Amino acid sequence: MIYNKKIMSDLLKGKTAVITGAGRGIGQATAILFAKEGAKLLLCDLDREPLGETVSKVKSLGANVIGLTCNVTKQDDCTNVMKTAAEKLGNGSIDILANIAGITHDKVIHKMSLEDWNFILGVNLTGTFNCVFAASPYMRDAAKKEEEKSGKTQTRSIINISSTSGTTGNAGQINYAASKAGIIGLTKTVAKEWARFNVTCNAVAPGVIETRLTQTRKPGEDFGIPEEQKQMITMLQKQTGLNRDLGQPTDVAKVVLFFASDLASYVTGQVLTVAGGMIGSI
Ligand SMILES: NC(=O)c1ccc[n+]([C@@H]2O[C@H](COP(=O)([O-])OP(=O)(O)OC[C@H]3O[C@@H](n4cnc5c(N)ncnc54)[C@H](O)[C@@H]3O)[C@@H](O)[C@H]2O)c1
């Protein structure tokens, strides 16, 4: 992962951003990129140790950062995260919410237990709802107060992570695909309800990106991709995809940054696929 390369400068200067799932993969890459662009960061993750690593990396870049462990399935945790971000970093307001926490438990339909179905819907879809709901006082209501006071509101942005599984379906991922398709409905609804408050809400739909979720599946682990399937995806990407290489977390983080910045201030309710040219092929 490239930590030192500067893409642009100060795109998020002074903005307060909350990133869920910041301990690993796409969330960590987004935290590093946001820090380089001048954001103040509230980073949260279920797992304390990887979260601590990201916080250290971001601190070494000079960013103002707070790390909090949080389970996005628990409303109280989400409330605590948003309240802390607004009160300790944002003067009562949150500018950017990147809902990146997510997980897989893949099985074909006839082997999918109700427990696995509910678990994935709970983390990916309900977790995203919980975070948007908990951020509402500091995004929607904060904008309403600004409007009443001065007749103007600043732009705020929410970025959710869907998946090509959600946009096109994927064999072996009925729970995950449904959760990621649900995120698209959620995104478009927030976009419609909150456009009048200048809160944008967009989704990024990555294809296969090299992270813990797409590593070759080890025995006894619930996430990862079976070795043969991973080889097939890698071969397809090498033959026909952009860069001839699998996507990296920074490839997604750059698009999250676009939606978080003023570059996308007149864009809402959109789903942008980030799949290196592998559109509908896997
Ligand atoms: N890697 C891919 O190919 C790919 C493709 C499409 C979408 N996505 C999505 O991108 C997002 C990031 O995934 P990644 O690939 O970086 O995976 P990752 O496993 O590297 O990172 C996900 C992070 O989310 C955290 N998390 C999981 N459950 C949580 C919970 N209940 N509360 C708080 N944090 C929780 C994990 O601890 C982990 O640090 C996910 O939403 C995933 O579904 C990934």
The ligand as an SDF file (V2000), in Angstrom:
LIG
                    3D

 44 48  0  0  0  0  0  0  0  0999 V2000
  -12.4180   -6.6720   -0.4570 N   0  0  0  0  0  0  0  0  0  0  0  0
  -13.3140   -6.7150   -1.4070 C   0  0  0  0  0  0  0  0  0  0  0  0
  -13.1080   -7.3480   -2.4640 O   0  0  0  0  0  0  0  0  0  0  0  0
  -14.6180   -5.9880   -1.2710 C   0  0  0  0  0  0  0  0  0  0  0  0
  -15.4720   -5.9350   -2.3780 C   0  0  0  0  0  0  0  0  0  0  0  0
  -16.6890   -5.2620   -2.2710 C   0  0  0  0  0  0  0  0  0  0  0  0
  -17.0390   -4.6600   -1.0820 C   0  0  0  0  0  0  0  0  0  0  0  0
  -16.1980   -4.7400   -0.0150 N   0  0  0  0  0  0  0  0  0  0  0  0
  -16.6120   -4.0780    1.2270 C   0  0  0  0  0  0  0  0  0  0  0  0
  -15.6160   -3.1820    1.6400 O   0  0  0  0  0  0  0  0  0  0  0  0
  -15.7280   -2.9870    3.0510 C   0  0  0  0  0  0  0  0  0  0  0  0
  -14.3670   -3.1700    3.6970 C   0  0  0  0  0  0  0  0  0  0  0  0
  -13.9690   -4.5230    3.5570 O   0  0  0  0  0  0  0  0  0  0  0  0
  -12.4490   -4.9850    3.3930 P   0  0  0  0  0  0  0  0  0  0  0  0
  -12.3780   -5.7590    2.1570 O   0  0  0  0  0  0  0  0  0  0  0  0
  -11.5460   -3.8340    3.6150 O   0  0  0  0  0  0  0  0  0  0  0  0
  -12.3850   -6.0300    4.5930 O   0  0  0  0  0  0  0  0  0  0  0  0
  -11.4920   -6.1200    5.9160 P   0  0  0  0  0  0  0  0  0  0  0  0
  -11.8920   -7.3490    6.6140 O   0  0  0  0  0  0  0  0  0  0  0  0
  -10.0640   -5.9430    5.5560 O   0  0  0  0  0  0  0  0  0  0  0  0
  -11.9680   -4.8220    6.7490 O   0  0  0  0  0  0  0  0  0  0  0  0
  -13.2580   -4.7400    7.2960 C   0  0  0  0  0  0  0  0  0  0  0  0
  -13.1760   -4.1400    8.7070 C   0  0  0  0  0  0  0  0  0  0  0  0
  -14.5180   -4.0490    9.2150 O   0  0  0  0  0  0  0  0  0  0  0  0
  -14.4720   -4.4010   10.5970 C   0  0  0  0  0  0  0  0  0  0  0  0
  -15.7810   -4.8660   11.0620 N   0  0  0  0  0  0  0  0  0  0  0  0
  -16.4040   -6.0450   10.7640 C   0  0  0  0  0  0  0  0  0  0  0  0
  -17.5340   -6.1600   11.4350 N   0  0  0  0  0  0  0  0  0  0  0  0
  -17.6790   -5.0330   12.1800 C   0  0  0  0  0  0  0  0  0  0  0  0
  -18.6460   -4.5690   13.0990 C   0  0  0  0  0  0  0  0  0  0  0  0
  -19.7250   -5.3190   13.4090 N   0  0  0  0  0  0  0  0  0  0  0  0
  -18.4700   -3.3600   13.6780 N   0  0  0  0  0  0  0  0  0  0  0  0
  -17.3780   -2.6160   13.3840 C   0  0  0  0  0  0  0  0  0  0  0  0
  -16.4040   -3.0030   12.5510 N   0  0  0  0  0  0  0  0  0  0  0  0
  -16.5600   -4.2020   11.9390 C   0  0  0  0  0  0  0  0  0  0  0  0
  -13.4430   -5.5200   10.6810 C   0  0  0  0  0  0  0  0  0  0  0  0
  -12.9450   -5.6910   11.9980 O   0  0  0  0  0  0  0  0  0  0  0  0
  -12.3940   -5.0490    9.6730 C   0  0  0  0  0  0  0  0  0  0  0  0
  -11.3390   -4.3440   10.2980 O   0  0  0  0  0  0  0  0  0  0  0  0
  -16.7850   -3.9900    3.5300 C   0  0  0  0  0  0  0  0  0  0  0  0
  -18.0190   -3.3360    3.6570 O   0  0  0  0  0  0  0  0  0  0  0  0
  -16.8340   -4.9930    2.4060 C   0  0  0  0  0  0  0  0  0  0  0  0
  -18.0460   -5.6640    2.3480 O   0  0  0  0  0  0  0  0  0  0  0  0
  -14.9960   -5.3830   -0.0800 C   0  0  0  0  0  0  0  0  0  0  0  0
  1  2  1  0
  2  3  2  0
  2  4  1  0
  4  5  1  0
  4 44  2  0
  5  6  2  0
  6  7  1  0
  7  8  2  0
  8  9  1  0
  8 44  1  0
  9 10  1  0
  9 42  1  0
 10 11  1  0
 11 12  1  0
 11 40  1  0
 12 13  1  0
 13 14  1  0
 14 15  2  0
 14 16  1  0
 14 17  1  0
 17 18  1  0
 18 19  2  0
 18 20  1  0
 18 21  1  0
 21 22  1  0
 22 23  1  0
 23 24  1  0
 23 38  1  0
 24 25  1  0
 25 26  1  0
 25 36  1  0
 26 27  1  0
 26 35  1  0
 27 28  2  0
 28 29  1  0
 29 30  1  0
 29 35  2  0
 30 31  1  0
 30 32  2  0
 32 33  1  0
 33 34  2  0
 34 35  1  0
 36 37  1  0
 36 38  1  0
 38 39  1  0
 40 41  1  0
 40 42  1  0
 42 43  1  0
M  CHG  2   8   1  16  -1
M  END
$$$$
